[in-house]
Amino acid sequence: MDEFFASKPASNHTHLCVGPLTRAAAAEAVDDVIGDGLGYYIYIAEAANVRGPVEVLGRLAGQEAARHLCDLLGLRTYATA
């Protein structure tokens, strides 16, 4: 199963993102009791660094749920390596 990432501007300084978290962000998510850090999340990130520190809004049930949310929000998805 290929992973994907999607984002769009939420403000002048932030992006709304859907995708897996980086290892550092996943470690923070575990600390915040949002799950084990694996899987797909919806989160807010700084526009200058969408892979940097993030504010996790929620965990998604799986890749299909993440794709449906992207469709609903009009987010274009990108494959990740």
C-alpha positions in Angstrom: 0.0 0.0 0.0 1.5 3.3 -1.1 1.3 6.2 1.4 0.2 9.7 0.3 0.3 13.2 1.7 -2.1 16.1 1.0 -2.1 19.8 2.1 -3.6 23.1 1.3 -3.2 26.6 2.9 -5.3 27.2 6.0 -4.0 30.7 6.6 -1.0 32.8 5.5 1.2 30.9 7.8 -0.3 27.4 8.2 -1.4 24.4 6.0 -4.1 21.8 6.7 -2.5 18.4 6.0 -3.6 14.8 5.7 -1.0 12.0 5.8 1.3 10.0 7.9 3.4 11.8 10.5 7.1 12.1 10.6 8.9 10.0 13.3 9.3 13.1 15.5 5.7 14.1 15.1 4.6 10.6 15.7 6.6 10.5 19.0 4.8 13.7 20.0 1.4 12.2 19.1 2.1 9.3 21.4 2.9 11.7 24.2 -0.4 13.5 23.5 -2.3 10.1 23.7 -3.7 10.4 20.2 -2.5 6.9 19.2 0.7 5.0 18.5 1.8 7.6 15.9 1.2 5.2 13.0 -1.4 5.7 10.3 -3.0 8.8 8.8 -3.7 12.0 10.6 -5.3 15.4 9.9 -3.1 18.2 11.3 -2.0 21.8 11.1 1.6 22.6 10.1 3.6 25.7 9.5 3.6 26.6 5.8 7.3 26.9 5.8 7.8 23.4 7.2 4.8 21.1 6.7 6.9 18.1 8.0 8.0 19.9 11.1 6.2 20.3 14.4 2.5 19.9 13.9 -0.8 20.3 15.8 -2.7 17.0 15.4 -6.4 17.5 15.0 -7.3 13.8 14.7 -6.5 10.3 13.6 -8.2 8.8 10.6 -9.5 5.2 10.5 -7.2 4.3 7.6 -6.1 5.1 4.1 -9.6 4.9 2.6 -10.9 7.3 5.2 -8.0 9.7 4.6 -8.7 9.7 0.8 -12.4 10.4 1.4 -11.5 13.3 3.7 -9.1 14.7 1.1 -11.9 14.4 -1.6 -14.3 16.1 0.8 -11.9 19.0 1.6 -10.7 19.3 -2.0 -7.1 18.4 -1.1 -4.8 17.1 -3.9 -2.9 14.0 -2.8 0.8 13.3 -3.5 2.5 9.9 -3.3 5.3 9.7 -0.7 8.3 7.5 -0.9 
